[in-house]
Amino acid sequence: MVSNIEWTTKEREVAQEIFDRAYERETGALVEEIRDKASLIAKLEDVWQLHDYLSAKRHNIDGKYDFRDAYLVFVFSQLVKEGWVELNELEDLSQDKLKKISALTRM
C-alpha cells in the first residue's frame, strides 16, 4: 500500500530531520547492543550468531528507512511504534499527516 500524500518543502525538511534523528537513535542503540554482545563472544558459534543477527538487523534497518514521499507516513508510524520517534516530534507536519500516522500506530 503506497500513499499519494503531498509533502511541502518545509514538511520534507522537517521530515528529513526527524528521519535522520530516528536513524541515529536506532543505529546508535544497535552499536551499543553489539558492543555488549561482542564482549560475550566465547566461541566461534557466537561469532556466527552475531553475524546472523547483524545481517537480520541490517536488512530490517535498510528496509525501514525509506525516505520516498509515498512511504513516509508508514515509515514514521513504524518508527513511533518502535519508540524511535515520539508523536510530538512530528507536530510540524500537517494535521492530515499526523492523523494518518497516529491511526497507523494503533494498527
Secondary structure, 3 states (H helix, E strand, C coil): CCCCCCCCHHHHHHHHHHHHHHHHHHHHHHHHHHHHHHHCCCCHHHHHHHHHHHHHHHHHHHHHCCCCHHHHHHHHHHHHHHCCCCHHHHCCCCHHHHHHHHHHHCC
